[in-house]
Structures are given as structure tokens and as C-alpha cells.
Amino acid sequence: MSEEDILRAHYYGFVARFLASPPDKELLDIAARMTGDDTPLGTAIGILAKLVAQTTVEAAREEYTALFIGLNRGELMPYGSYYLTGFLHEKPLAHLRADMATLGIARSQDVKEPEDHIAALCEMMAGLIAGSFGEPADLATQKQFFDRHILSWAGRFFADLERAQAATLYQPIGTIGRLLLDIEQTAFAMEE
């Protein structure tokens, strides 16, 4: 794998870990040690590192709960079907499941969320890049999956996360996710 692909997979995996469940101490410690640079992505990473250094595991859990769980539901609904149709478990989820089967991606038995959760999609992209489902997927396959299941809605989700009332720690996660999608879209366009 090229260094670029290792970084791509790393960023997808990093964002997925923050969005799959409340961050634990290990993830907060990893994020606190990250350093940024003067690029937009580096700036967001630097902001995240500073915020994480001042955040407890309990505060991170409370923010995650307010954003994604809530009493009846969280401030945001991190599902492709919801963003694309306004409802859960709709056709975008069925299309995703069909593509997952074609690519040899199986749903994890211990995960209760539908497969179109943003964390799962980021994990799938990381796996396609790194070869977690067999051989690393070629760029055409990665681009097709990205275009069909992420590009169509995830940018809006990440922008909403950046602006969410409950987001402090998660604001730069939204920025990192949004910028990652922008970088991917630009890179895939250059490959055509």
C-alpha cells in the first residue's frame, strides 16, 4: 500500500471510531497526541487535539449521547437513508447491502446500527483501501462505493455536525470528515 493509501485508511478509521460509539480514554489519548499543520485538515486536527486534551471521557460520552442518541433521538441522524429519503431503512440501505454482498463485506454481528451509519461507511472505505475484505480494492471500486454510498449525503452530515448545538469536541470531527470527503472527491476526479 502506498503511504497515501495508508493515510486515507487511517483517517477513515479515525473518524469512524469517533462516530461509532462514545470515545474511550484510548481514543481520546490518541487524538490528544495528534499534531496539525497549516492546512485546513491540519488545523482541524490541531483544534481537535487541544479540545480532547481538555475533555474527560464522561464529557465526551455526554456529547456523543446528545448528538447521536438523546432521550428519543439525538440532534443528528447519522444514516444515509435518513439523509437521502428522510426515513430509516429505505432503498439506500438496500442498495448498500447489495454492494456489500458483491464486495464480500459482511455486517458485524455485534453491531446493532444499520449498515448505512456514517461510522460503518467510513470503516468500509478504510477496509476497501487497506484490503480488510480481501485484496485492497482498486481505485475504480473505491470510487464507485464512495460515490454511491458516501458522497451523496455524508458531506451534509459532516457540515451539520460542524454546526450542531451539542457539538464542541465533535465540531472538528465534522470538519475533518468534511475535508476528507473533499480531498477524496478531488483525488478521484484526478484519476479519471
C-alpha positions in Angstrom: 0.0 0.0 0.0 1.2 3.5 -0.8 1.8 6.0 2.0 -1.1 8.0 0.7 -3.5 5.0 0.9 -2.3 4.2 4.4 -3.2 7.8 5.4 -6.5 7.6 3.7 -7.4 4.4 5.5 -6.2 5.8 8.8 -8.3 8.9 8.5 -11.4 7.0 7.6 -10.8 4.6 10.5 -10.1 7.5 12.9 -13.4 9.3 12.0 -15.3 6.0 12.2 -14.0 5.4 15.8 -15.3 8.8 17.0 -18.7 8.2 15.3 -19.3 4.5 16.1 -19.6 5.0 19.8 -18.6 7.4 22.6 -14.8 7.8 22.5 -12.9 5.9 25.2 -9.8 7.0 27.0 -7.5 5.3 24.5 -9.1 7.2 21.5 -9.0 10.5 23.4 -5.3 9.9 24.3 -4.5 9.1 20.6 -6.3 12.3 19.4 -4.6 14.4 22.1 -1.2 13.4 20.7 -2.0 14.3 17.2 -0.4 17.4 15.7 -1.7 19.5 12.9 -0.1 21.8 10.3 -1.3 24.9 8.5 -3.5 23.1 6.0 -7.3 23.1 6.6 -7.2 19.4 7.6 -4.1 20.0 9.8 -5.8 23.0 11.5 -8.9 20.8 12.3 -6.6 18.1 13.7 -4.8 20.7 15.9 -8.2 22.0 17.2 -9.3 18.5 18.0 -6.1 17.7 19.8 -6.5 20.8 22.0 -10.2 20.1 22.8 -9.5 16.4 23.5 -6.7 17.4 26.0 -9.3 19.3 27.9 -12.1 16.7 27.7 -12.9 13.9 30.1 -14.3 10.5 28.9 -17.6 11.4 30.7 -17.9 14.7 28.9 -17.2 13.1 25.6 -19.8 10.4 26.3 -22.4 13.1 27.2 -21.7 15.0 24.0 -21.9 11.8 21.9 -25.2 10.9 23.6 -26.7 14.4 22.9 -25.6 14.3 19.3 -26.5 10.8 18.3 -28.7 9.1 20.9 -30.7 11.6 23.0 -33.8 10.6 25.0 -35.8 9.9 21.9 -33.2 10.6 19.3 -30.0 12.7 19.1 -29.6 16.0 17.4 -28.3 14.3 14.3 -29.3 11.1 12.5 -26.1 9.6 11.1 -27.7 7.4 8.5 -27.5 7.6 4.7 -31.2 6.5 4.3 -32.3 9.3 6.6 -30.3 12.0 4.8 -31.4 10.8 1.3 -35.0 10.0 2.0 -36.0 11.4 5.4 -36.6 7.9 6.7 -34.5 5.0 8.1 -34.2 1.6 6.4 -35.1 2.8 2.9 -33.7 2.0 -0.6 -30.3 3.5 0.0 -29.7 0.8 2.7 -30.9 -1.9 0.4 -28.5 -0.7 -2.3 -25.7 -0.6 0.2 -26.4 -4.1 1.4 -26.3 -5.4 -2.2 -23.0 -3.7 -2.8 -21.6 -5.0 0.4 -22.5 -8.6 -0.6 -20.8 -8.0 -4.0 -17.7 -6.7 -2.3 -17.6 -9.5 0.3 -18.3 -7.2 3.2 -20.4 -8.8 6.0 -22.2 -6.9 8.7 -20.6 -7.4 12.1 -22.8 -9.5 14.4 -22.2 -7.3 17.4 -23.3 -4.0 15.7 -26.9 -3.1 16.1 -26.9 0.0 13.9 -28.0 -0.2 10.2 -25.1 -0.5 7.8 -25.7 3.0 6.4 -24.5 4.6 9.6 -21.7 7.0 8.8 -19.2 5.2 11.1 -19.9 1.9 9.3 -19.4 3.5 5.9 -16.1 5.1 7.0 -15.0 1.7 8.3 -15.9 0.1 4.9 -14.0 2.7 3.0 -11.0 2.1 5.2 -11.3 -1.6 4.6 -11.6 -1.3 0.9 -8.5 0.8 0.8 -6.5 -1.4 3.2 -7.7 -4.7 2.0 -9.7 -5.8 5.1 -12.2 -7.6 2.9 -9.6 -9.5 0.8 -7.2 -7.7 -1.5 -7.3 -3.9 -1.5 -10.0 -2.6 -3.8 -8.8 -0.9 -7.0 -9.5 2.9 -7.2 -12.4 2.4 -9.6 -14.2 0.2 -7.0 -13.3 2.6 -4.2 -14.7 5.5 -6.2 -17.9 3.7 -7.1 -18.5 2.8 -3.4 -17.7 6.4 -2.3 -19.9 7.9 -5.0 -22.9 5.6 -4.3 -22.9 5.5 -0.5 -20.9 8.4 0.9 -20.6 11.4 -1.5 -24.4 11.6 -2.0 -25.1 12.6 1.6 -22.1 12.5 4.1 -20.9 16.0 3.3 -24.2 17.3 4.5 -23.9 15.2 7.6 -20.4 16.4 8.4 -21.4 20.0 7.8 -24.4 19.5 10.2 -22.0 18.0 12.8 -19.8 21.1 12.5 -22.8 23.3 13.3 -24.6 21.1 15.8 -25.6 22.8 19.0 -24.4 20.0 21.2 -21.0 19.7 19.3 -17.9 21.0 21.0 -15.5 18.1 20.8 -17.3 16.8 17.7 -17.2 20.1 15.8 -13.6 19.4 14.5 -14.6 15.8 13.8 -17.2 17.2 11.4 -14.6 19.4 9.8 -12.1 16.5 9.5 -14.9 14.3 7.9 -16.0 17.1 5.5 -12.4 17.8 4.4 -11.6 14.1 4.0 -14.6 13.8 1.6 -13.5 16.9 -0.3 -9.9 15.5 -0.6 -11.3 12.1 -1.8 -13.6 13.7 -4.3 -10.8 15.8 -5.8 -8.4 12.8 -5.9 -10.9 10.5 -7.5 -11.7 13.2 -10.1 -7.9 13.5 -11.0 -7.8 9.7 -11.6 -10.5 9.8 -14.3 
